[in-house]
């Protein structure tokens, strides 16, 4: 009887501290592979900004540097907050560069910064 109780307690402790095999880096590799399939080269925020910066457009492209983003859920939250701002036409997120490239027409930098701050992240610069 005591051996049975010992077995139950041991299994309970083993399951309590069980960590799945797939953590952190595996998910990042999957995200990179998915981005390459979608045609994203992942060359960073400067390349994203140069793609959107044409002389024919009347809207402005800004790169917002954001602290606190750690995963794709974080970038999704920030992207959703920025898309909700009136006048924003396009948002491209870069998790590795910790920035967002925003194309907007007639939107003040303070409005974009407030949207990011309200979603729980810190804006460290807008250029």
C-alpha positions, -999 to 999 in steps of 0.1 A, spaced: 0 0 0 28 25 8 46 17 -25 14 26 -43 11 59 -26 48 66 -33 42 59 -70 12 83 -71 31 111 -54 61 106 -77 40 107 -108 22 138 -96 54 156 -90 68 145 -123 38 158 -142 38 191 -122 73 200 -133 70 186 -169 81 210 -196 72 203 -232 101 196 -255 93 224 -279 101 258 -264 114 292 -275 138 287 -304 118 261 -322 88 284 -325 111 312 -338 124 289 -365 89 281 -375 80 318 -377 111 325 -399 102 297 -422 66 309 -425 78 345 -432 101 332 -460 72 312 -476 51 344 -476 79 363 -494 92 383 -465 130 386 -467 133 396 -431 160 422 -439 149 446 -411 131 478 -406 152 499 -431 143 476 -460 106 477 -449 107 515 -448 124 517 -482 97 496 -498 70 520 -488 89 552 -494 79 563 -529 77 599 -542 42 594 -558 24 588 -525 10 616 -504 11 595 -472 41 593 -448 60 562 -437 73 561 -402 94 536 -383 83 532 -347 108 516 -323 90 497 -296 103 481 -264 86 451 -247 76 430 -278 88 395 -272 66 372 -294 42 372 -323 13 378 -300 29 411 -289 34 422 -325 -2 412 -332 -15 434 -304 6 464 -315 -4 459 -351 -41 458 -342 -38 490 -321 -20 508 -349 -45 497 -376 -73 510 -354 -59 546 -357 -78 566 -383 -56 574 -413 -33 544 -410 -32 525 -443 -5 499 -437 14 484 -408 44 461 -411 58 446 -379 94 435 -373 98 415 -341 136 411 -344 141 448 -350 115 456 -324 98 481 -346 67 488 -367 67 505 -401 35 525 -404 22 542 -435 -4 568 -425 -18 600 -440 -25 630 -417 -17 612 -384 5 628 -358 34 609 -343 19 614 -308 -13 596 -319 7 566 -331 28 566 -299 -3 568 -277 -19 538 -295 12 517 -289 15 529 -252 -22 521 -246 -16 486 -258 10 481 -231 43 487 -248 69 515 -248 78 537 -278 115 546 -278 116 565 -310 98 575 -342 116 583 -374 
